[in-house]
Amino acid sequence: MNLAGIEGVTPHKFRRTVASTINESAGVELASQLLGHADPAITIKHDIRRNDTVDGGERNRHTLVLRFE
């Protein structure tokens, strides 16, 4: 992430943010499938986070747009 000019973000934090965003917009089942988890409970336990956890207490002002084609 540092090579891309994104500081303070690890691949795991990015994965959690994407998982949480998919969960909020399309549900945990889709998030689980896209992350390759056999059981949505694994996704909930390890990757789904509330916004205050993902953003460190502040709402992220950037919008992540996911396109599935």
CHARMM internal coordinates of N, CA and C (Angstrom, degrees):
IC EDIT
DIST 1 N 1 CA 1.4491
DIST 1 CA 1 C 1.5328
ANGL 1 N 1 CA 1 C 110.32
DIST 1 C 2 N 1.3128
ANGL 1 CA 1 C 2 N 116.28
DIHE 1 N 1 CA 1 C 2 N -35.99
DIST 2 N 2 CA 1.4592
ANGL 1 C 2 N 2 CA 118.81
DIHE 1 CA 1 C 2 N 2 CA 179.60
DIST 2 CA 2 C 1.5221
ANGL 2 N 2 CA 2 C 111.43
DIHE 1 C 2 N 2 CA 2 C -62.10
DIST 2 C 3 N 1.3394
ANGL 2 CA 2 C 3 N 117.46
DIHE 2 N 2 CA 2 C 3 N -36.83
DIST 3 N 3 CA 1.4630
ANGL 2 C 3 N 3 CA 120.52
DIHE 2 CA 2 C 3 N 3 CA 178.05
DIST 3 CA 3 C 1.5192
ANGL 3 N 3 CA 3 C 111.86
DIHE 2 C 3 N 3 CA 3 C -63.45
DIST 3 C 4 N 1.3138
ANGL 3 CA 3 C 4 N 116.32
DIHE 3 N 3 CA 3 C 4 N -28.06
DIST 4 N 4 CA 1.4607
ANGL 3 C 4 N 4 CA 121.44
DIHE 3 CA 3 C 4 N 4 CA 178.81
DIST 4 CA 4 C 1.5274
ANGL 4 N 4 CA 4 C 111.83
DIHE 3 C 4 N 4 CA 4 C -84.05
DIST 4 C 5 N 1.3265
ANGL 4 CA 4 C 5 N 116.56
DIHE 4 N 4 CA 4 C 5 N -0.88
DIST 5 N 5 CA 1.4596
ANGL 4 C 5 N 5 CA 120.37
DIHE 4 CA 4 C 5 N 5 CA -179.46
DIST 5 CA 5 C 1.5193
ANGL 5 N 5 CA 5 C 113.62
DIHE 4 C 5 N 5 CA 5 C 83.46
DIST 5 C 6 N 1.3227
ANGL 5 CA 5 C 6 N 116.79
DIHE 5 N 5 CA 5 C 6 N 16.69
DIST 6 N 6 CA 1.4671
ANGL 5 C 6 N 6 CA 121.55
DIHE 5 CA 5 C 6 N 6 CA 179.48
DIST 6 CA 6 C 1.5163
ANGL 6 N 6 CA 6 C 107.18
DIHE 5 C 6 N 6 CA 6 C -106.21
DIST 6 C 7 N 1.3162
ANGL 6 CA 6 C 7 N 116.77
DIHE 6 N 6 CA 6 C 7 N 110.23
DIST 7 N 7 CA 1.4548
ANGL 6 C 7 N 7 CA 120.84
DIHE 6 CA 6 C 7 N 7 CA -177.58
DIST 7 CA 7 C 1.5195
ANGL 7 N 7 CA 7 C 111.18
DIHE 6 C 7 N 7 CA 7 C -98.03
DIST 7 C 8 N 1.3254
ANGL 7 CA 7 C 8 N 116.19
DIHE 7 N 7 CA 7 C 8 N 148.81
DIST 8 N 8 CA 1.4576
ANGL 7 C 8 N 8 CA 121.69
DIHE 7 CA 7 C 8 N 8 CA 175.49
DIST 8 CA 8 C 1.5134
ANGL 8 N 8 CA 8 C 114.19
DIHE 7 C 8 N 8 CA 8 C 77.12
DIST 8 C 9 N 1.3267
ANGL 8 CA 8 C 9 N 117.61
DIHE 8 N 8 CA 8 C 9 N 10.05
DIST 9 N 9 CA 1.4630
ANGL 8 C 9 N 9 CA 121.03
DIHE 8 CA 8 C 9 N 9 CA -179.87
DIST 9 CA 9 C 1.5269
ANGL 9 N 9 CA 9 C 108.11
DIHE 8 C 9 N 9 CA 9 C -122.18
DIST 9 C 10 N 1.3058
ANGL 9 CA 9 C 10 N 115.12
DIHE 9 N 9 CA 9 C 10 N 125.18
DIST 10 N 10 CA 1.4578
ANGL 9 C 10 N 10 CA 120.31
DIHE 9 CA 9 C 10 N 10 CA 175.80
DIST 10 CA 10 C 1.5229
ANGL 10 N 10 CA 10 C 108.31
DIHE 9 C 10 N 10 CA 10 C -98.06
DIST 10 C 11 N 1.3165
ANGL 10 CA 10 C 11 N 118.07
DIHE 10 N 10 CA 10 C 11 N 161.68
DIST 11 N 11 CA 1.4701
ANGL 10 C 11 N 11 CA 118.94
DIHE 10 CA 10 C 11 N 11 CA 176.07
DIST 11 CA 11 C 1.5322
ANGL 11 N 11 CA 11 C 112.28
DIHE 10 C 11 N 11 CA 11 C -55.95
DIST 11 C 12 N 1.3325
ANGL 11 CA 11 C 12 N 117.41
DIHE 11 N 11 CA 11 C 12 N -36.67
DIST 12 N 12 CA 1.4652
ANGL 11 C 12 N 12 CA 119.52
DIHE 11 CA 11 C 12 N 12 CA -179.63
DIST 12 CA 12 C 1.5289
ANGL 12 N 12 CA 12 C 111.25
DIHE 11 C 12 N 12 CA 12 C -69.03
DIST 12 C 13 N 1.3288
ANGL 12 CA 12 C 13 N 118.14
DIHE 12 N 12 CA 12 C 13 N -39.64
DIST 13 N 13 CA 1.4657
ANGL 12 C 13 N 13 CA 120.21
DIHE 12 CA 12 C 13 N 13 CA 176.42
DIST 13 CA 13 C 1.5248
ANGL 13 N 13 CA 13 C 110.50
DIHE 12 C 13 N 13 CA 13 C -63.07
DIST 13 C 14 N 1.3325
ANGL 13 CA 13 C 14 N 116.10
DIHE 13 N 13 CA 13 C 14 N -40.26
DIST 14 N 14 CA 1.4582
ANGL 13 C 14 N 14 CA 120.13
DIHE 13 CA 13 C 14 N 14 CA 177.72
DIST 14 CA 14 C 1.5272
ANGL 14 N 14 CA 14 C 110.43
DIHE 13 C 14 N 14 CA 14 C -62.79
DIST 14 C 15 N 1.3228
ANGL 14 CA 14 C 15 N 116.72
DIHE 14 N 14 CA 14 C 15 N -44.00
DIST 15 N 15 CA 1.4688
ANGL 14 C 15 N 15 CA 122.06
DIHE 14 CA 14 C 15 N 15 CA 179.01
DIST 15 CA 15 C 1.5256
ANGL 15 N 15 CA 15 C 110.16
DIHE 14 C 15 N 15 CA 15 C -60.21
DIST 15 C 16 N 1.3392
ANGL 15 CA 15 C 16 N 117.06
DIHE 15 N 15 CA 15 C 16 N -43.87
DIST 16 N 16 CA 1.4632
ANGL 15 C 16 N 16 CA 120.68
DIHE 15 CA 15 C 16 N 16 CA 178.46
DIST 16 CA 16 C 1.5219
ANGL 16 N 16 CA 16 C 111.53
DIHE 15 C 16 N 16 CA 16 C -62.61
DIST 16 C 17 N 1.3204
ANGL 16 CA 16 C 17 N 116.52
DIHE 16 N 16 CA 16 C 17 N -41.53
DIST 17 N 17 CA 1.4640
ANGL 16 C 17 N 17 CA 120.56
DIHE 16 CA 16 C 17 N 17 CA -179.76
DIST 17 CA 17 C 1.5250
ANGL 17 N 17 CA 17 C 110.77
DIHE 16 C 17 N 17 CA 17 C -63.98
DIST 17 C 18 N 1.3363
ANGL 17 CA 17 C 18 N 116.68
DIHE 17 N 17 CA 17 C 18 N -44.81
DIST 18 N 18 CA 1.4660
ANGL 17 C 18 N 18 CA 120.47
DIHE 17 CA 17 C 18 N 18 CA 178.18
DIST 18 CA 18 C 1.5247
ANGL 18 N 18 CA 18 C 110.13
DIHE 17 C 18 N 18 CA 18 C -63.76
DIST 18 C 19 N 1.3271
ANGL 18 CA 18 C 19 N 117.49
DIHE 18 N 18 CA 18 C 19 N -44.52
DIST 19 N 19 CA 1.4685
ANGL 18 C 19 N 19 CA 121.04
DIHE 18 CA 18 C 19 N 19 CA 179.64
DIST 19 CA 19 C 1.5260
ANGL 19 N 19 CA 19 C 110.82
DIHE 18 C 19 N 19 CA 19 C -59.90
DIST 19 C 20 N 1.3206
ANGL 19 CA 19 C 20 N 116.76
DIHE 19 N 19 CA 19 C 20 N -43.93
DIST 20 N 20 CA 1.4614
ANGL 19 C 20 N 20 CA 120.69
DIHE 19 CA 19 C 20 N 20 CA -179.63
DIST 20 CA 20 C 1.5227
ANGL 20 N 20 CA 20 C 111.29
DIHE 19 C 20 N 20 CA 20 C -66.01
DIST 20 C 21 N 1.3286
ANGL 20 CA 20 C 21 N 116.87
DIHE 20 N 20 CA 20 C 21 N -39.19
DIST 21 N 21 CA 1.4591
ANGL 20 C 21 N 21 CA 121.23
DIHE 20 CA 20 C 21 N 21 CA 179.41
DIST 21 CA 21 C 1.5219
ANGL 21 N 21 CA 21 C 110.88
DIHE 20 C 21 N 21 CA 21 C -65.60
DIST 21 C 22 N 1.3268
ANGL 21 CA 21 C 22 N 117.02
DIHE 21 N 21 CA 21 C 22 N -44.57
DIST 22 N 22 CA 1.4709
ANGL 21 C 22 N 22 CA 120.49
DIHE 21 CA 21 C 22 N 22 CA 177.89
DIST 22 CA 22 C 1.5180
ANGL 22 N 22 CA 22 C 110.17
DIHE 21 C 22 N 22 CA 22 C -63.75
DIST 22 C 23 N 1.3336
ANGL 22 CA 22 C 23 N 116.48
DIHE 22 N 22 CA 22 C 23 N -42.29
DIST 23 N 23 CA 1.4599
ANGL 22 C 23 N 23 CA 120.44
DIHE 22 CA 22 C 23 N 23 CA 178.64
DIST 23 CA 23 C 1.5232
ANGL 23 N 23 CA 23 C 111.18
DIHE 22 C 23 N 23 CA 23 C -58.45
DIST 23 C 24 N 1.3197
ANGL 23 CA 23 C 24 N 117.41
DIHE 23 N 23 CA 23 C 24 N -44.43
DIST 24 N 24 CA 1.4632
ANGL 23 C 24 N 24 CA 121.12
DIHE 23 CA 23 C 24 N 24 CA -178.12
DIST 24 CA 24 C 1.5208
ANGL 24 N 24 CA 24 C 112.17
DIHE 23 C 24 N 24 CA 24 C -66.80
DIST 24 C 25 N 1.3334
ANGL 24 CA 24 C 25 N 116.99
DIHE 24 N 24 CA 24 C 25 N -34.71
DIST 25 N 25 CA 1.4588
ANGL 24 C 25 N 25 CA 118.64
DIHE 24 CA 24 C 25 N 25 CA -174.86
DIST 25 CA 25 C 1.5265
ANGL 25 N 25 CA 25 C 114.41
DIHE 24 C 25 N 25 CA 25 C -97.20
DIST 25 C 26 N 1.3375
ANGL 25 CA 25 C 26 N 117.64
DIHE 25 N 25 CA 25 C 26 N -27.50
DIST 26 N 26 CA 1.4702
ANGL 25 C 26 N 26 CA 118.84
DIHE 25 CA 25 C 26 N 26 CA -174.22
DIST 26 CA 26 C 1.5190
ANGL 26 N 26 CA 26 C 113.99
DIHE 25 C 26 N 26 CA 26 C -133.16
DIST 26 C 27 N 1.3260
ANGL 26 CA 26 C 27 N 117.92
DIHE 26 N 26 CA 26 C 27 N -6.44
DIST 27 N 27 CA 1.4567
ANGL 26 C 27 N 27 CA 120.45
DIHE 26 CA 26 C 27 N 27 CA 176.70
DIST 27 CA 27 C 1.5176
ANGL 27 N 27 CA 27 C 114.03
DIHE 26 C 27 N 27 CA 27 C 103.85
DIST 27 C 28 N 1.3256
ANGL 27 CA 27 C 28 N 113.85
DIHE 27 N 27 CA 27 C 28 N 159.09
DIST 28 N 28 CA 1.4591
ANGL 27 C 28 N 28 CA 120.74
DIHE 27 CA 27 C 28 N 28 CA -175.66
DIST 28 CA 28 C 1.5220
ANGL 28 N 28 CA 28 C 112.19
DIHE 27 C 28 N 28 CA 28 C -69.62
DIST 28 C 29 N 1.3269
ANGL 28 CA 28 C 29 N 117.43
DIHE 28 N 28 CA 28 C 29 N -28.09
DIST 29 N 29 CA 1.4651
ANGL 28 C 29 N 29 CA 119.28
DIHE 28 CA 28 C 29 N 29 CA -179.64
DIST 29 CA 29 C 1.5261
ANGL 29 N 29 CA 29 C 110.95
DIHE 28 C 29 N 29 CA 29 C -62.49
DIST 29 C 30 N 1.3364
ANGL 29 CA 29 C 30 N 116.84
DIHE 29 N 29 CA 29 C 30 N -45.78
DIST 30 N 30 CA 1.4643
ANGL 29 C 30 N 30 CA 120.43
DIHE 29 CA 29 C 30 N 30 CA 178.83
DIST 30 CA 30 C 1.5227
ANGL 30 N 30 CA 30 C 110.33
DIHE 29 C 30 N 30 CA 30 C -66.62
DIST 30 C 31 N 1.3264
ANGL 30 CA 30 C 31 N 117.20
DIHE 30 N 30 CA 30 C 31 N -43.29
DIST 31 N 31 CA 1.4644
ANGL 30 C 31 N 31 CA 120.00
DIHE 30 CA 30 C 31 N 31 CA 178.02
DIST 31 CA 31 C 1.5159
ANGL 31 N 31 CA 31 C 110.61
DIHE 30 C 31 N 31 CA 31 C -57.82
DIST 31 C 32 N 1.3040
ANGL 31 CA 31 C 32 N 116.50
DIHE 31 N 31 CA 31 C 32 N -43.01
DIST 32 N 32 CA 1.4601
ANGL 31 C 32 N 32 CA 121.75
DIHE 31 CA 31 C 32 N 32 CA 179.76
DIST 32 CA 32 C 1.5280
ANGL 32 N 32 CA 32 C 111.28
DIHE 31 C 32 N 32 CA 32 C -62.22
DIST 32 C 33 N 1.3138
ANGL 32 CA 32 C 33 N 116.46
DIHE 32 N 32 CA 32 C 33 N -45.37
DIST 33 N 33 CA 1.4654
ANGL 32 C 33 N 33 CA 120.67
DIHE 32 CA 32 C 33 N 33 CA 179.34
DIST 33 CA 33 C 1.5214
ANGL 33 N 33 CA 33 C 111.49
DIHE 32 C 33 N 33 CA 33 C -62.16
DIST 33 C 34 N 1.3296
ANGL 33 CA 33 C 34 N 116.96
DIHE 33 N 33 CA 33 C 34 N -46.38
DIST 34 N 34 CA 1.4591
ANGL 33 C 34 N 34 CA 120.70
DIHE 33 CA 33 C 34 N 34 CA -177.60
DIST 34 CA 34 C 1.5240
ANGL 34 N 34 CA 34 C 112.68
DIHE 33 C 34 N 34 CA 34 C -66.11
DIST 34 C 35 N 1.3350
ANGL 34 CA 34 C 35 N 116.43
DIHE 34 N 34 CA 34 C 35 N -28.93
DIST 35 N 35 CA 1.4670
ANGL 34 C 35 N 35 CA 119.89
DIHE 34 CA 34 C 35 N 35 CA 178.10
DIST 35 CA 35 C 1.5156
ANGL 35 N 35 CA 35 C 112.23
DIHE 34 C 35 N 35 CA 35 C -85.67
DIST 35 C 36 N 1.3199
ANGL 35 CA 35 C 36 N 117.29
DIHE 35 N 35 CA 35 C 36 N -7.43
DIST 36 N 36 CA 1.4560
ANGL 35 C 36 N 36 CA 120.80
DIHE 35 CA 35 C 36 N 36 CA 178.28
DIST 36 CA 36 C 1.5107
ANGL 36 N 36 CA 36 C 114.62
DIHE 35 C 36 N 36 CA 36 C 82.00
DIST 36 C 37 N 1.3423
ANGL 36 CA 36 C 37 N 117.06
DIHE 36 N 36 CA 36 C 37 N 22.27
DIST 37 N 37 CA 1.4584
ANGL 36 C 37 N 37 CA 121.10
DIHE 36 CA 36 C 37 N 37 CA 178.62
DIST 37 CA 37 C 1.5226
ANGL 37 N 37 CA 37 C 110.21
DIHE 36 C 37 N 37 CA 37 C -88.45
DIST 37 C 38 N 1.3140
ANGL 37 CA 37 C 38 N 116.31
DIHE 37 N 37 CA 37 C 38 N 138.71
DIST 38 N 38 CA 1.4670
ANGL 37 C 38 N 38 CA 121.17
DIHE 37 CA 37 C 38 N 38 CA 178.73
DIST 38 CA 38 C 1.5243
ANGL 38 N 38 CA 38 C 111.90
DIHE 37 C 38 N 38 CA 38 C -74.97
DIST 38 C 39 N 1.3188
ANGL 38 CA 38 C 39 N 117.02
DIHE 38 N 38 CA 38 C 39 N -25.28
DIST 39 N 39 CA 1.4591
ANGL 38 C 39 N 39 CA 122.05
DIHE 38 CA 38 C 39 N 39 CA -175.30
DIST 39 CA 39 C 1.5275
ANGL 39 N 39 CA 39 C 109.12
DIHE 38 C 39 N 39 CA 39 C -133.31
DIST 39 C 40 N 1.3463
ANGL 39 CA 39 C 40 N 119.09
DIHE 39 N 39 CA 39 C 40 N 128.23
DIST 40 N 40 CA 1.4572
ANGL 39 C 40 N 40 CA 121.28
DIHE 39 CA 39 C 40 N 40 CA 177.91
DIST 40 CA 40 C 1.5314
ANGL 40 N 40 CA 40 C 113.47
DIHE 39 C 40 N 40 CA 40 C -57.05
DIST 40 C 41 N 1.3298
ANGL 40 CA 40 C 41 N 117.67
DIHE 40 N 40 CA 40 C 41 N -24.22
DIST 41 N 41 CA 1.4698
ANGL 40 C 41 N 41 CA 120.07
DIHE 40 CA 40 C 41 N 41 CA 178.47
DIST 41 CA 41 C 1.5271
ANGL 41 N 41 CA 41 C 111.03
DIHE 40 C 41 N 41 CA 41 C -62.19
DIST 41 C 42 N 1.3208
ANGL 41 CA 41 C 42 N 116.71
DIHE 41 N 41 CA 41 C 42 N -32.84
DIST 42 N 42 CA 1.4704
ANGL 41 C 42 N 42 CA 120.52
DIHE 41 CA 41 C 42 N 42 CA 177.40
DIST 42 CA 42 C 1.5250
ANGL 42 N 42 CA 42 C 109.63
DIHE 41 C 42 N 42 CA 42 C -65.87
DIST 42 C 43 N 1.3168
ANGL 42 CA 42 C 43 N 116.22
DIHE 42 N 42 CA 42 C 43 N -42.60
DIST 43 N 43 CA 1.4640
ANGL 42 C 43 N 43 CA 120.95
DIHE 42 CA 42 C 43 N 43 CA 178.81
DIST 43 CA 43 C 1.5171
ANGL 43 N 43 CA 43 C 110.56
DIHE 42 C 43 N 43 CA 43 C -62.26
DIST 43 C 44 N 1.3172
ANGL 43 CA 43 C 44 N 116.51
DIHE 43 N 43 CA 43 C 44 N -44.80
DIST 44 N 44 CA 1.4667
ANGL 43 C 44 N 44 CA 120.64
DIHE 43 CA 43 C 44 N 44 CA 179.90
DIST 44 CA 44 C 1.5219
ANGL 44 N 44 CA 44 C 110.52
DIHE 43 C 44 N 44 CA 44 C -62.58
DIST 44 C 45 N 1.3083
ANGL 44 CA 44 C 45 N 117.38
DIHE 44 N 44 CA 44 C 45 N -44.37
DIST 45 N 45 CA 1.4635
ANGL 44 C 45 N 45 CA 121.28
DIHE 44 CA 44 C 45 N 45 CA -176.77
DIST 45 CA 45 C 1.5213
ANGL 45 N 45 CA 45 C 112.59
DIHE 44 C 45 N 45 CA 45 C -67.51
DIST 45 C 46 N 1.3337
ANGL 45 CA 45 C 46 N 117.48
DIHE 45 N 45 CA 45 C 46 N -40.52
DIST 46 N 46 CA 1.4620
ANGL 45 C 46 N 46 CA 119.86
DIHE 45 CA 45 C 46 N 46 CA -170.22
DIST 46 CA 46 C 1.5173
ANGL 46 N 46 CA 46 C 115.34
DIHE 45 C 46 N 46 CA 46 C -106.49
DIST 46 C 47 N 1.3208
ANGL 46 CA 46 C 47 N 119.12
DIHE 46 N 46 CA 46 C 47 N -23.82
DIST 47 N 47 CA 1.4586
ANGL 46 C 47 N 47 CA 118.77
DIHE 46 CA 46 C 47 N 47 CA -170.68
DIST 47 CA 47 C 1.5176
ANGL 47 N 47 CA 47 C 116.55
DIHE 46 C 47 N 47 CA 47 C -124.58
DIST 47 C 48 N 1.3155
ANGL 47 CA 47 C 48 N 119.19
DIHE 47 N 47 CA 47 C 48 N -25.84
DIST 48 N 48 CA 1.4604
ANGL 47 C 48 N 48 CA 119.99
DIHE 47 CA 47 C 48 N 48 CA -178.17
DIST 48 CA 48 C 1.5209
ANGL 48 N 48 CA 48 C 108.83
DIHE 47 C 48 N 48 CA 48 C -81.37
DIST 48 C 49 N 1.3134
ANGL 48 CA 48 C 49 N 115.52
DIHE 48 N 48 CA 48 C 49 N 126.21
DIST 49 N 49 CA 1.4643
ANGL 48 C 49 N 49 CA 121.22
DIHE 48 CA 48 C 49 N 49 CA -179.81
DIST 49 CA 49 C 1.5221
ANGL 49 N 49 CA 49 C 109.48
DIHE 48 C 49 N 49 CA 49 C -130.98
DIST 49 C 50 N 1.3249
ANGL 49 CA 49 C 50 N 115.37
DIHE 49 N 49 CA 49 C 50 N 148.97
DIST 50 N 50 CA 1.4605
ANGL 49 C 50 N 50 CA 119.66
DIHE 49 CA 49 C 50 N 50 CA 171.73
DIST 50 CA 50 C 1.5167
ANGL 50 N 50 CA 50 C 108.17
DIHE 49 C 50 N 50 CA 50 C -71.65
DIST 50 C 51 N 1.3113
ANGL 50 CA 50 C 51 N 117.00
DIHE 50 N 50 CA 50 C 51 N 157.80
DIST 51 N 51 CA 1.4645
ANGL 50 C 51 N 51 CA 121.30
DIHE 50 CA 50 C 51 N 51 CA -177.56
DIST 51 CA 51 C 1.5198
ANGL 51 N 51 CA 51 C 113.44
DIHE 50 C 51 N 51 CA 51 C -55.97
DIST 51 C 52 N 1.3475
ANGL 51 CA 51 C 52 N 118.10
DIHE 51 N 51 CA 51 C 52 N -37.94
DIST 52 N 52 CA 1.4569
ANGL 51 C 52 N 52 CA 118.58
DIHE 51 CA 51 C 52 N 52 CA -178.76
DIST 52 CA 52 C 1.5232
ANGL 52 N 52 CA 52 C 111.51
DIHE 51 C 52 N 52 CA 52 C -67.17
DIST 52 C 53 N 1.3280
ANGL 52 CA 52 C 53 N 117.91
DIHE 52 N 52 CA 52 C 53 N -28.25
DIST 53 N 53 CA 1.4619
ANGL 52 C 53 N 53 CA 120.95
DIHE 52 CA 52 C 53 N 53 CA 177.18
DIST 53 CA 53 C 1.5196
ANGL 53 N 53 CA 53 C 110.66
DIHE 52 C 53 N 53 CA 53 C -77.08
DIST 53 C 54 N 1.3113
ANGL 53 CA 53 C 54 N 116.58
DIHE 53 N 53 CA 53 C 54 N -44.25
DIST 54 N 54 CA 1.4608
ANGL 53 C 54 N 54 CA 120.86
DIHE 53 CA 53 C 54 N 54 CA -178.13
DIST 54 CA 54 C 1.5179
ANGL 54 N 54 CA 54 C 110.59
DIHE 53 C 54 N 54 CA 54 C -66.17
DIST 54 C 55 N 1.3360
ANGL 54 CA 54 C 55 N 116.86
DIHE 54 N 54 CA 54 C 55 N -43.56
DIST 55 N 55 CA 1.4518
ANGL 54 C 55 N 55 CA 120.97
DIHE 54 CA 54 C 55 N 55 CA -174.00
DIST 55 CA 55 C 1.5269
ANGL 55 N 55 CA 55 C 113.47
DIHE 54 C 55 N 55 CA 55 C -95.47
DIST 55 C 56 N 1.3092
ANGL 55 CA 55 C 56 N 118.43
DIHE 55 N 55 CA 55 C 56 N 7.33
DIST 56 N 56 CA 1.4563
ANGL 55 C 56 N 56 CA 119.64
DIHE 55 CA 55 C 56 N 56 CA -179.87
DIST 56 CA 56 C 1.5102
ANGL 56 N 56 CA 56 C 113.28
DIHE 55 C 56 N 56 CA 56 C 68.87
DIST 56 C 57 N 1.3281
ANGL 56 CA 56 C 57 N 118.37
DIHE 56 N 56 CA 56 C 57 N 28.50
DIST 57 N 57 CA 1.4551
ANGL 56 C 57 N 57 CA 121.37
DIHE 56 CA 56 C 57 N 57 CA 177.07
DIST 57 CA 57 C 1.5075
ANGL 57 N 57 CA 57 C 114.45
DIHE 56 C 57 N 57 CA 57 C 98.74
DIST 57 C 58 N 1.3247
ANGL 57 CA 57 C 58 N 117.94
DIHE 57 N 57 CA 57 C 58 N -10.15
DIST 58 N 58 CA 1.4532
ANGL 57 C 58 N 58 CA 120.81
DIHE 57 CA 57 C 58 N 58 CA 179.32
DIST 58 CA 58 C 1.5173
ANGL 58 N 58 CA 58 C 109.17
DIHE 57 C 58 N 58 CA 58 C -118.76
DIST 58 C 59 N 1.3188
ANGL 58 CA 58 C 59 N 116.27
DIHE 58 N 58 CA 58 C 59 N 142.80
DIST 59 N 59 CA 1.4599
ANGL 58 C 59 N 59 CA 119.66
DIHE 58 CA 58 C 59 N 59 CA 175.75
DIST 59 CA 59 C 1.5181
ANGL 59 N 59 CA 59 C 108.81
DIHE 58 C 59 N 59 CA 59 C -68.15
DIST 59 C 60 N 1.3074
ANGL 59 CA 59 C 60 N 115.58
DIHE 59 N 59 CA 59 C 60 N 133.16
DIST 60 N 60 CA 1.4519
ANGL 59 C 60 N 60 CA 121.07
DIHE 59 CA 59 C 60 N 60 CA 178.35
DIST 60 CA 60 C 1.5177
ANGL 60 N 60 CA 60 C 108.57
DIHE 59 C 60 N 60 CA 60 C -71.16
DIST 60 C 61 N 1.3107
ANGL 60 CA 60 C 61 N 117.41
DIHE 60 N 60 CA 60 C 61 N 131.38
DIST 61 N 61 CA 1.4501
ANGL 60 C 61 N 61 CA 121.18
DIHE 60 CA 60 C 61 N 61 CA -178.18
DIST 61 CA 61 C 1.5266
ANGL 61 N 61 CA 61 C 112.42
DIHE 60 C 61 N 61 CA 61 C -87.40
DIST 61 C 62 N 1.3146
ANGL 61 CA 61 C 62 N 117.21
DIHE 61 N 61 CA 61 C 62 N -1.69
DIST 62 N 62 CA 1.4578
ANGL 61 C 62 N 62 CA 121.30
DIHE 61 CA 61 C 62 N 62 CA 179.57
DIST 62 CA 62 C 1.5187
ANGL 62 N 62 CA 62 C 109.26
DIHE 61 C 62 N 62 CA 62 C -99.61
DIST 62 C 63 N 1.3009
ANGL 62 CA 62 C 63 N 116.34
DIHE 62 N 62 CA 62 C 63 N 149.25
DIST 63 N 63 CA 1.4503
ANGL 62 C 63 N 63 CA 121.62
DIHE 62 CA 62 C 63 N 63 CA 179.36
DIST 63 CA 63 C 1.5188
ANGL 63 N 63 CA 63 C 109.36
DIHE 62 C 63 N 63 CA 63 C -109.95
DIST 63 C 64 N 1.3089
ANGL 63 CA 63 C 64 N 116.40
DIHE 63 N 63 CA 63 C 64 N 131.17
DIST 64 N 64 CA 1.4415
ANGL 63 C 64 N 64 CA 122.18
DIHE 63 CA 63 C 64 N 64 CA 176.10
DIST 64 CA 64 C 1.5267
ANGL 64 N 64 CA 64 C 107.77
DIHE 63 C 64 N 64 CA 64 C -95.32
DIST 64 C 65 N 1.3000
ANGL 64 CA 64 C 65 N 116.25
DIHE 64 N 64 CA 64 C 65 N 122.17
DIST 65 N 65 CA 1.4588
ANGL 64 C 65 N 65 CA 121.13
DIHE 64 CA 64 C 65 N 65 CA -179.97
DIST 65 CA 65 C 1.5297
ANGL 65 N 65 CA 65 C 107.64
DIHE 64 C 65 N 65 CA 65 C -107.68
DIST 65 C 66 N 1.3152
ANGL 65 CA 65 C 66 N 115.39
DIHE 65 N 65 CA 65 C 66 N 122.24
DIST 66 N 66 CA 1.4581
ANGL 65 C 66 N 66 CA 121.19
DIHE 65 CA 65 C 66 N 66 CA 179.01
DIST 66 CA 66 C 1.5147
ANGL 66 N 66 CA 66 C 108.62
DIHE 65 C 66 N 66 CA 66 C -106.45
DIST 66 C 67 N 1.3149
ANGL 66 CA 66 C 67 N 115.99
DIHE 66 N 66 CA 66 C 67 N 130.20
DIST 67 N 67 CA 1.4625
ANGL 66 C 67 N 67 CA 120.60
DIHE 66 CA 66 C 67 N 67 CA 177.85
DIST 67 CA 67 C 1.5116
ANGL 67 N 67 CA 67 C 108.77
DIHE 66 C 67 N 67 CA 67 C -120.24
DIST 67 C 68 N 1.3152
ANGL 67 CA 67 C 68 N 116.28
DIHE 67 N 67 CA 67 C 68 N 124.47
DIST 68 N 68 CA 1.4418
ANGL 67 C 68 N 68 CA 122.33
DIHE 67 CA 67 C 68 N 68 CA 177.69
DIST 68 CA 68 C 1.5244
ANGL 68 N 68 CA 68 C 107.82
DIHE 67 C 68 N 68 CA 68 C -109.23
DIST 68 C 69 N 1.3116
ANGL 68 CA 68 C 69 N 116.53
DIHE 68 N 68 CA 68 C 69 N 114.22
DIST 69 N 69 CA 1.4723
ANGL 68 C 69 N 69 CA 120.25
DIHE 68 CA 68 C 69 N 69 CA -178.64
DIST 69 CA 69 C 1.5013
ANGL 69 N 69 CA 69 C 109.51
DIHE 68 C 69 N 69 CA 69 C -122.93
END
COOR INIT
IC SEED 1 N 1 CA 1 C
IC BUILD
